[in-house]
Amino acid sequence: MVQVCLNGPRGSADGAMVPLTPEAMAESAAQAVAAGATDIHVHPKTPCGRDSLSPRVIGPVLETIRARVSVPVGVTTGAWAEPDPAARLKRIRSWADLPLLPDHASVNWHEQGAEEIAAALIDLGVGVEAGIWSGTDGAVRFTASPLGERVLRVLAEVTDTAMDTAEDTARGLLAALGRAHGRPVLLHGEDDGAWPVLRLAGELGLATRVGLEDTLFLPDGERALSNAQLVAEALAQYGCAQRSS
């Protein structure tokens, strides 16, 4: 599986190719799926470009993307979108009134209130992607979590952005996760570490992701023109890594 992460917390300063409106997200998603993406992760945004967990923001994004693609669509629950854990939990519970729920949502296990957020999502019938960041205590918390066996999958997120060390950091993170409660693991990196970690995912036969959230550049250092271009390059790199392993 290659998931496309359409935008992340990026904004207009990162370039016009970053989709910020529901229509732009849907167009970018459709192009990425046509290029081979099989799953979508998106950060719904307010008109001023801020990540939001409000159902009034999330609802139109889900409806617009789903009108264009048939693959699963997931959203973030990152603390930066709603820093207060109690308010964040209330926001997510309010998703029950949405006509369309996301297929899954990422929950960063090192963030305060992660267990409660994950439980609320499971109660809603939304799959949980357990975000386990390198450099945090997320792996320790997750391996001890009673909800571990109930998540959809683990997002092993390598926050080491150095090209020379990201792969080693990724291997360390996977070791810390151990069996990961037997759940599927999606391994990905960020910025200069994105491509080395993606190739490692291919070697290990793990799911991965790519998109303008994780990197703005192709492996050769050229600026990416779209999420679709990143997906096409990722599939080529991933396939090569699998064949050489």
C-alpha positions as CSV (number, residue, x, y, z in Angstrom):
1,M,0.0,0.0,0.0
2,V,1.2,3.5,-0.9
3,Q,-0.8,6.2,0.9
4,V,-0.7,9.8,-0.3
5,C,-0.5,12.5,2.3
6,L,-1.9,15.4,0.4
7,N,-0.9,18.5,2.4
8,G,-0.2,18.1,6.1
9,P,0.2,21.3,8.1
10,R,1.8,23.0,5.1
11,G,0.3,26.3,3.8
12,S,0.4,28.7,0.9
13,A,4.0,29.6,1.7
14,D,5.1,26.1,0.7
15,G,3.9,26.6,-2.9
16,A,0.8,26.7,-5.0
17,M,1.0,22.9,-5.6
18,V,-0.1,22.3,-1.9
19,P,-3.9,21.7,-1.9
20,L,-5.6,23.8,0.7
21,T,-9.3,24.0,-0.4
22,P,-11.7,21.1,-0.6
23,E,-11.8,21.3,-4.4
24,A,-8.0,21.4,-4.7
25,M,-7.6,18.5,-2.2
26,A,-10.1,16.5,-4.3
27,E,-8.3,17.2,-7.5
28,S,-5.0,16.3,-6.0
29,A,-6.4,13.2,-4.5
30,A,-7.9,12.1,-7.9
31,Q,-4.6,12.6,-9.7
32,A,-2.6,10.8,-7.0
33,V,-5.0,7.8,-7.1
34,A,-4.7,7.8,-10.9
35,A,-0.9,7.6,-10.4
36,G,-1.2,4.6,-8.1
37,A,-2.0,5.8,-4.5
38,T,-4.4,3.4,-2.7
39,D,-5.2,5.4,0.4
40,I,-5.5,9.1,1.3
41,H,-4.4,11.1,4.3
42,V,-5.5,14.7,4.4
43,H,-5.5,17.7,6.7
44,P,-8.8,19.6,6.3
45,K,-8.3,23.4,6.6
46,T,-10.2,26.5,7.4
47,P,-10.4,29.2,4.7
48,C,-7.4,30.9,6.3
49,G,-5.3,27.7,5.9
50,R,-5.3,26.4,9.5
51,D,-5.7,22.7,10.2
52,S,-9.1,22.0,11.8
53,L,-11.0,19.2,13.5
54,S,-14.3,21.0,13.2
55,P,-17.0,18.9,11.5
56,R,-18.0,22.0,9.5
57,V,-14.5,21.9,8.0
58,I,-14.0,18.1,7.8
59,G,-17.4,17.4,6.3
60,P,-17.1,19.3,3.0
61,V,-13.5,18.0,2.5
62,L,-14.7,14.4,2.9
63,E,-17.7,14.9,0.6
64,T,-15.6,16.6,-2.1
65,I,-12.8,14.0,-2.1
66,R,-15.2,11.1,-2.0
67,A,-17.0,12.4,-5.0
68,R,-13.7,12.0,-7.0
69,V,-12.1,8.8,-5.6
70,S,-13.2,5.4,-4.2
71,V,-10.2,4.7,-2.0
72,P,-10.2,5.1,1.8
73,V,-9.8,8.7,3.1
74,G,-8.3,9.5,6.5
75,V,-7.7,12.7,8.4
76,T,-5.4,14.0,11.2
77,T,-6.3,14.5,14.9
78,G,-3.0,16.2,15.6
79,A,-2.8,18.3,18.8
80,W,-1.7,21.4,16.8
81,A,-5.2,21.5,15.3
82,E,-6.8,21.7,18.8
83,P,-4.2,21.9,21.6
84,D,-6.5,21.4,24.5
85,P,-7.1,17.6,24.9
86,A,-10.6,17.9,26.3
87,A,-11.6,20.3,23.5
88,R,-10.0,17.9,20.9
89,L,-11.9,15.0,22.3
90,K,-15.2,17.0,22.2
91,R,-14.5,17.9,18.6
92,I,-14.0,14.3,17.5
93,R,-17.1,13.1,19.3
94,S,-19.0,15.7,17.4
95,W,-18.1,13.9,14.1
96,A,-21.0,11.6,14.9
97,D,-23.2,14.2,13.3
98,L,-21.3,14.1,10.0
99,P,-23.2,12.5,7.0
100,L,-19.9,10.9,6.0
101,L,-17.2,9.8,8.5
102,P,-13.5,9.4,7.6
103,D,-12.4,5.9,7.0
104,H,-9.6,6.4,9.4
105,A,-7.8,9.0,11.5
106,S,-4.3,9.3,12.7
107,V,-3.7,9.6,16.5
108,N,-0.2,10.6,17.6
109,W,0.4,8.3,20.6
110,H,2.9,10.6,22.3
111,E,0.3,13.4,22.5
112,Q,-1.7,14.0,25.7
113,G,-5.1,12.3,25.5
114,A,-4.2,9.9,22.7
115,E,-5.9,6.9,24.3
116,E,-9.2,8.8,24.8
117,I,-9.1,10.1,21.2
118,A,-8.4,6.6,19.9
119,A,-11.2,5.1,22.0
120,A,-13.7,7.8,20.7
121,L,-12.8,7.1,17.1
122,I,-13.2,3.4,17.6
123,D,-16.6,4.0,19.2
124,L,-17.6,6.0,16.0
125,G,-16.5,3.2,13.8
126,V,-13.5,5.2,12.4
127,G,-10.3,3.2,12.0
128,V,-7.3,4.4,14.0
129,E,-3.8,4.9,12.6
130,A,-1.6,4.9,15.6
131,G,1.1,7.5,14.9
132,I,4.3,6.5,16.6
133,W,7.0,9.1,16.1
134,S,10.7,8.5,16.5
135,G,12.3,10.6,19.2
136,T,9.2,10.3,21.5
137,D,7.8,7.8,24.0
138,G,5.1,6.8,21.6
139,A,6.4,3.3,21.0
140,V,6.6,2.6,24.8
141,R,3.1,3.9,25.3
142,F,1.7,2.0,22.4
143,T,3.2,-1.3,23.3
144,A,1.5,-1.0,26.7
145,S,-1.8,0.2,25.4
146,P,-4.9,-1.9,25.8
147,L,-6.2,-0.4,22.5
148,G,-3.2,-1.6,20.5
149,E,-4.9,-4.7,19.1
150,R,-7.9,-2.6,18.0
151,V,-6.1,0.0,15.8
152,L,-6.3,-0.2,12.0
153,R,-2.5,0.0,11.6
154,V,0.6,1.7,13.0
155,L,2.1,4.7,11.3
156,A,5.8,4.5,12.1
157,E,6.8,8.1,11.6
158,V,10.5,8.8,11.3
159,T,11.1,12.4,12.3
160,D,14.8,12.2,11.7
161,T,15.0,14.4,8.6
162,A,18.7,13.7,7.8
163,M,19.3,11.7,4.7
164,D,22.3,9.9,6.2
165,T,20.7,8.7,9.5
166,A,16.9,8.4,8.8
167,E,17.2,4.7,7.8
168,D,19.0,3.8,11.0
169,T,16.4,5.8,13.0
170,A,13.7,3.9,11.2
171,R,15.2,0.5,12.0
172,G,15.4,1.6,15.7
173,L,11.8,2.7,15.7
174,L,10.6,-0.6,14.2
175,A,12.7,-2.5,16.8
176,A,11.1,-0.4,19.6
177,L,7.6,-1.3,18.2
178,G,8.3,-5.0,18.3
179,R,5.3,-7.0,17.2
180,A,3.2,-3.7,17.3
181,H,0.3,-5.8,18.7
182,G,0.2,-7.7,15.4
183,R,-1.1,-4.7,13.5
184,P,0.1,-3.7,10.0
185,V,2.9,-1.1,9.9
186,L,3.1,1.8,7.5
187,L,6.7,3.2,7.6
188,H,7.5,6.7,6.3
189,G,9.9,9.6,6.7
190,E,10.0,13.3,6.3
191,D,11.9,15.9,4.3
192,D,15.4,14.6,3.4
193,G,14.7,11.4,5.2
194,A,11.5,10.6,3.2
195,W,13.1,8.8,0.3
196,P,15.6,6.6,2.3
197,V,12.8,5.5,4.6
198,L,10.5,4.8,1.8
199,R,13.1,2.6,0.1
200,L,13.6,0.8,3.4
201,A,9.8,0.2,3.6
202,G,10.1,-1.4,0.2
203,E,12.9,-3.6,1.2
204,L,11.0,-4.8,4.3
205,G,7.7,-5.2,2.5
206,L,5.9,-2.6,4.6
207,A,3.3,-0.2,3.5
208,T,4.5,3.4,3.1
209,R,3.3,6.9,2.2
210,V,4.4,9.9,0.3
211,G,3.1,13.3,-0.5
212,L,3.6,17.0,-0.1
213,E,3.1,16.7,3.7
214,D,6.2,14.6,3.9
215,T,8.4,16.1,1.3
216,L,8.4,18.9,-1.3
217,F,11.1,17.3,-3.4
218,L,11.8,14.4,-5.6
219,P,14.8,12.0,-4.9
220,D,17.0,14.0,-7.3
221,G,16.4,17.2,-5.4
222,E,14.0,18.7,-7.9
223,R,10.9,20.5,-6.6
224,A,7.9,18.2,-6.9
225,L,5.1,19.6,-9.1
226,S,2.3,17.6,-7.5
227,N,1.3,14.8,-5.2
228,A,0.7,12.6,-8.3
229,Q,4.4,13.1,-9.3
230,L,5.5,12.1,-5.9
231,V,3.4,9.0,-5.9
232,A,4.6,7.9,-9.3
233,E,8.2,8.3,-8.2
234,A,7.5,6.5,-4.9
235,L,6.1,3.5,-6.7
236,A,9.2,3.3,-8.9
237,Q,11.5,3.6,-5.9
238,Y,9.5,1.2,-3.8
239,G,9.4,-1.4,-6.5
240,C,13.1,-1.2,-7.1
241,A,13.8,-1.6,-3.4
242,Q,11.6,-4.7,-3.3
243,R,13.3,-6.3,-6.2
244,S,16.8,-5.7,-4.8
245,S,15.9,-7.1,-1.3
